[in-house]
């Protein structure tokens, strides 16, 4: 799609959150601007919010419909993309349906699996909600072929691929000694929460030492149960790159992530990956030899130690944000700008 567009992206996930959704949207906006598009982000920063129960760093927007309606009307986007299923996403969906505004959506995380892990709500119930939410979307963007197939198994008929990328200038091989503990050094980066399955990594009997970078609701408990592990908080991308580069193996214990941007970041720094053979690692690692996947995570960790760091970097170089963002733009459903004027006159 070559024509420059006015694109509005509505997201409940934004700063101060540090996660894959936020990083994806930031990088996508940057690349879309470089392609000549105008991009507006509608985030919780513009609204009164309350902390999400059990996830206080996630802010839920209160009564967003009036301001959201004004913002969309003022910007008059050619294309509307709803990134999340939270309060802002719900309000944007309602606005789009009421005003017959075509829109696209995205499936960033395995939300039903997360809800089941934290609240024991059956998968089928949450998938029914997601099916209802995304059904009017003209395209539901999924990060990998496996996730696309999974959604189609649950009755989604409008799923397309929107892959991910990595900043190869920030995340690169370097001589880093910021992790000065016994080798080999095994590293986890990400949210420290039950759905990330971090404890499966911490309880492994491995040589050397373990590091965890990130914060989350399970951090305090894991610190008390595994005091021998080294813990870092949330880091900037530049700091994080040094941490990746200093590790011998990046361990990804999650069984529920749809993609896992941290996988690409680690690989770009030349750090091989150890993971379970599940959605996310399978799609990112493939048969590229940049990581080791095994149902026994300890076996994967030990196998990853034998991988050449140059192979890890070479595999990461296959992924770019420019290509991913062009793919995103191609899925958008632009609307004629005259329709906004018609609706304004009728209001």
N, C-alpha and C positions, 0 to 999 in steps of 0.2 A: 504494500500500500504506500504509494509515493507521495500522495497529497498530504500537506501539513494539516494537522487536526488540532482542535482544542479538546484536550482530554482531561476529564475529571476522574480522580481515583478516590474512592471513599474507603477508609480503613479504620477499624477499631484498634488495630495494633499499631502503636507508634511510640515515640520517645515518652518516658524514659526507658521503655522496654528495650532490651537488647536480645534480639532473636532473629531467626531466619526470615520471618515475614517482613520485619522492619528493614533488614539489610536488602532483601529482594526489592522492596518498593523503592528504597533510596537509589539503588543502582539502576533500576529500570527508569526512574524519573530522569536521572542524569543522562542516560543514553537516549531517551526519547527527546530530551531537549537538544542533544547533539544532532539528532536527525531532523530538527527544525520544527518539532511539535511544541505547542503550548501545553503545559501540564499544571493542573491545580490539584493539591492534595487536601482532602477534607478529613481532619483527624480529631481525636478527643481534646487536643490542645485548645480548640476553639470553643469548647463547651464546659459547662459545669459537670463535674464527674464525681463518682464515688469509687472506692477501691473494690475490685472484684473479690468476693469471698474466697479465701485460701490462696489468692494470687493478688496481694495488695498492690504490686507494681503495675498491674493491669487496671487501667481506669475505664470505668463504664460511664458513657455519656448519659446525662439526665435530660429527658424531654427535648430531644434534638430536632424534632420535625420542623418547627417554625424557622429556625436559623438555617437548617439544611436546605429548606425550600428556597429561602432567600439567596443563599450562596449559589445554588445550582442555577437559579433564575438569572442572577447577575452575571455569572460566567458564561452561561449559555453554551455548554460543551457540545461539540460534535459527537463525542462518544463518552459514555459513562461506564466506569468499571467499578464494581463493588467487590472489594478484596476480602471482606470478612463477614461473618454471620452475626455480629454483635448488634448493640443498639443502633449505631450509625448505619450499619449494613441493612438492618431491618427498616430503618426510616428511609434510606435511599431506595430500597426495593419498593416500598409503598408509594413513594413519590413517582418512581418510574412507571409503575403500573397505572397509577391514577392519570398520569399525563401521557400515557402511551409512548414512553421514551424507551427505545431499545437499550439494553444493557448487557454487559457480560459480568461473570463472576469468576472466582477462583477457589480452588480447594487446596489450601496450603498445608494443612495438618490433619492427621487422623483424629479428628475431633471425637467421633464416637468411641474410639479406643481410649482416648484420654479420659472421657467422662466415665467410662466403665471402670477404668483403673482407680479413679479418685472417688467416685460416688456410687459405684456398683449399679449404674443404670444400664439396662440391657442394650446391646448394640442396635437391635432392630428399632427400638424407640427413637434413638438419636438419628439413625439413618432415615427414618420417616420424616423427621423434621428437616434434615438436609435435603431430602428429595423435594419436599414442599418448597423450601427456600430457593433452590436452584432451578426448579422446573421452568419458570418463566424466562430464565437467562437464555440468550441466544447462543452462548458458548460458555461452558464451564471449563476453565483452564486448569489442567492437572500437570504436575511437574514431571511425571515419568509414564512410560507405557504401562507399567504394572499398576500404578494408581488408576490410570484411565480404565484399564480392564476391570479393576476392583469396583469402581463406581458403576460401570456398565452392568456388572453382575447384580448390583442393587437397583437396577432399573433406570439409571441415568442414560439419556439418549442424546445428549448435547455436549459431550466431552471432547475437548481438543487438547493438544499438547502445548505446554509452555515450559520450556526447560529452564535451567538456571546457569549462572556463570560464576566466575571468580576473578578478582582483581589481581592479575599476575604481576603487577608492579609492587603492590604492597606485600602480597604473600609470595615470597620468593626464597630460594635457598640462601642461607647466610651462615657465617660463623657466629653462633650464639651460645653463650654459656650462662644464660639467666637461670637455668635450672641446674644448680650445682649439688646434686645428690648422686647417690650410687647408680651406676649404670648396670643394665639398660634402664632408660627412663620411659615409663608408660604414662601417657597423658590422656585425660578426658577434658573436653571443652564443651560447655553448653549449660542449659538450665539444670539445676540440681533438684529434680522433682521425680515423683514416683514413676510417672509414665516414661521417663528417660532411662529407667532401669540401671541407674548408676551403680547401685549396690552390687549388681552382677559383676561389675569390673572390680570394685573395691575388695570383694571377698575372694578374688582369685589368688592362688598361690603362685606368685611370679618372682623371678629374680630381680635384683635392682630396687627401683623405687617407683612410687606412683604419685601423680599430680592431678589435681582437679582445678580447673579454672571456670568460674561462673558462680552464680547465686541462685537461690530458689528455696521453696518451702521445706525441702528435705535436708538442707545443708546443716543445720544445727544438730539434727539427730545423727547424720552420717559422721560429722566431726567427732561426736562423743563416742560413736561405736568404732570408728577407725582412726584413732589419733595418730597412728604411724604414717598416715597419708599426708601429703603436702597440699595445702589449699591456697588458691589465689581467688581474688574477687573478680569483678567485671573489669575487663581491660579494653583499652583502645585497640583499633585494628593494628596499628604499628607495634604496640606492645605484644599483642597476641601473635603476630607474625614471628617475633623473636622467641616466644614460648614454643610455638609449633616447631621452629627450626632447631630448638635445643633438645627436643624429644627424639627418642629412637623409634617409638611406635605411637600412633594415635589410635586410641581404643574407642570404638563407637558401640556401646552396649544396647542402644535403643532397638526395640522391635516394632515401633509404631511410627517412626518418622516417614514422611512421604518422600523426602529427598535427602536432607542433611547437608546444608551448605558448608558446615565445618569439615566435612569429608574433603571437599574440594580445596578448602583453605589449607588443610594439613598437607595434602598432596602437592599443592603449589609450592609449599615450603620444603618439599623433598622428603616428607615424613610418611612412610608407609602406613596403611590403615589395617586394623584388625576389627572384624565385625561379624555379626551373625549373618547367615545367608537369607536375608529378608528384604522386603521392599525398601528402597533407599540405597543401601549398600550394593545390592544387586545391580540397580540401574546406574549408579555412579561408577562402580568399580568394573562391572562387566567382566570380560576376560582379559583385561589390560595388563595384568600382572603387577598392578600398583598396590594391591592389598591382598589380605588373606581373609577368607570367610569360612567359618566352621561352626557347626552347632555347639561345639565345645569352644567357648570363647578363649580359654587358656591356650588351646592348640592354635587358634588363629593368631594370638599374640606372639607366640613363639615362632610361628611360621613367618610372620611379618618382619621379624628381626633379620631374616635372610634376604629381604628384598632390597635391591639396589635403589638408593635414593634418587638417582637420575631417572629411573623408570617411573617413580612416583611423580616427579615434576613433569616429565614428558606427557604423562596421561592427563594431568591437570591442564596442560596447554591446549587440549582439545575443546575446552569450555570457555566461552567468552560472554560477557554481559551484552556486548553489542549484538551478537547473533540472537541471544535470548530475548532482548528487547524488541528487535525487529520482528521476531515471531509473535510477541505480545501485540504489537501494533497491527499486525496482519489479521488478528482475530477480532479486533474491535469492530463495532457496528455503528458507523457514523450516521448521524441524523441531520437532515436539512435544517439550517439555522432559521429559516423562515417560520418553522413550526413554533419556535419560542415566541416570535412576535405575534403569531396568531393566538397563542394561548394567553399572552399578556393582554391582548386587546379584549379577549373574552372574559378575563378574570374580573 
